[in-house]
Amino acid sequence: MSGKPDLDIAPQPTPLLSERWSGVPSRLTSEASTARTRLYSNKTLPHSAPRQRPARLPPGLSESDFSTAVKDLRQSIGAENVVINDQPLKDGWYLEHPNTHDAFHVVEQEELVCSAVVYPGSTEEVQKVVRWANKHLIPIYPISIGRNVGYGGAAPRVPGGVVLDLGKRMHSILNVDGENASCMVEPGVTYFKLYEEIQNRGLPLWIDCPDLGGGSVLGNAIDRGVGYTPAGDHFANHCGMEIVLPNGELLRTGMGAIPGPDGTDSPVWQSFQNSFGPKIDGVFSQSNFGIVTKMGFWLLHEMPHRSYCFTFAQDEDFPRIVEAIRPLAQKGVLGNIPQLRHVVQELNVTGRRKSTFHDGEGPMTREEIRRAAKELPLGDCSWVFYGTQYGDAQSVERQLGVVKAAFSDIEGTKFWLPEDVPQDHYLHSRVQVNSGVPILRELDWLNWLPNAGHLFFSPITPTRGKDAQKIHDMIVAGHKKYGFDVFPTLCIAGREMHYIANVIFDRADADQKRRAVALLRELVDDCAKEGFGEYRTHLLFQDQVARTYGWGDQALMRFNETIKDALDPNGILAPGRCGIWPKRFRGRGWELGLEDVDMKVIGPKL
Ligand code: EUG
């Protein structure tokens, strides 16, 4: 990059929730502006650069085909609701994020981009867009908010696809039912928005949120995301969906399939998850079979809670920690989905730069991590377990006794309560997230490197020391080979753990981007050889991951393709999402695999 970057780091307020559906609640304005200033101070890339190439067209369409199609759509849903993506691309940051491309691009910024963004204002308009896509054979890619960070953001899998940005005009909280402890939301409702609404109504209810609060409640659930209260499995806590099918028809799942009297909704839609016959909600998660326009969720009743952490002395304690956790989790002693983090996370969640601790290339050494950790509130340690117990004080005290006893055999273990650490320590952030308060703390990771982007590698490991160690060893070896720091966060349940390795790279460094891709490709492959797979992955790894689930000569994929072809014969809905290609695209060189590290062109290989 040449010249002086046009950095716009003047302290400028980030959009508020009261001004913009995707904005930040006023209680977080100062955190947001600090985060923005800090992130931008670590940026050397220009805010935006002139486009190197003409705007992308949908595959197979000429410029004039596309312009005819756009004219057609503008007439049907309003000219202002169809925007061509021909302006300079801006990566922005979490709260001012793009809906045109992947802000954390691991390929060239202009590669994984849409041709246009469309803003439907109602379910009927979503149906219109779907019928339009069928007529013109244009791939559409629905997003709710577009903050699927580390997994592809707002980008369509097929360059030149049309992004269907549902959130901008469909962000109503359709219902909050205090008696049923449930709600129904549209795609553009963020955790921030739902939380504020429940607070404003004075209801004694909790939501469950992930680590960052700006995502879509609906979008996160259908991507099968995780949160940290007792209702941390988001998809498992949904109740009822409304879906626009790829042919434009409308479907309701669960008890929503029973029409209420006089055109009303069934009164049990948010009370019972099933209908009669096959339970089909699952096929609309991590798929491209329909566009979810409404979704119900169960809420929790607020309750007293106590967050805490344990520190463990040795890296080698890892399998013993896992063994100690398993019975606690299976018996329900652990009230939530706790996190186990390596101590290096203590460093990067302070928002400091890696260069504070390490000179030059390559990952931090163990000695450097140890030296830096010594200066932090929890001191020199190896693993940190962040948990929360729920219930009245006496009950929490008893539960904590059981948890402490379980870890007592591991030498050097220390127990910490929020009052034992300074106000700015991460444990206070866990207090909030583990009681359903959406925040922004985890953004601090991205100050580790200049222009930081990140990718998640997210295998499922058994909650069993031996297997967890095996996966951890593969991840450590891979990171070493490709020169990345290992940032493991494990979200732990009784029988499995979501092992989340966050690969942080400098978006200005093409070689780092290439190495990040090579690392992910290799880890997906290594894990698959041992019978392990990922729960979720970035767009560009979805083909590879989907095909690791290949038991029975790709029986699962063939089943998914059968459904896809039946529901979407023209292949217009998010082709390639989760590795599922409609027959119009299938076997024509779109699929990406282990060998696709240099992805100069995302599209049919010649
Ligand atoms: C995290 C957890 C995830 C995920 C991405 C990030 C946590 C980061 C359990 O799933 O997919 C602190």
Boltz pocket constraint, residues with backbone or C-beta under 6 A from the ligand:
constraints:
  - pocket:
      binder: B
      contacts: [[A, 149], [A, 211], [A, 225], [A, 226], [A, 442], [A, 456], [A, 458], [A, 489], [A, 491], [A, 498], [A, 500], [A, 536]]
      max_distance: 6.0
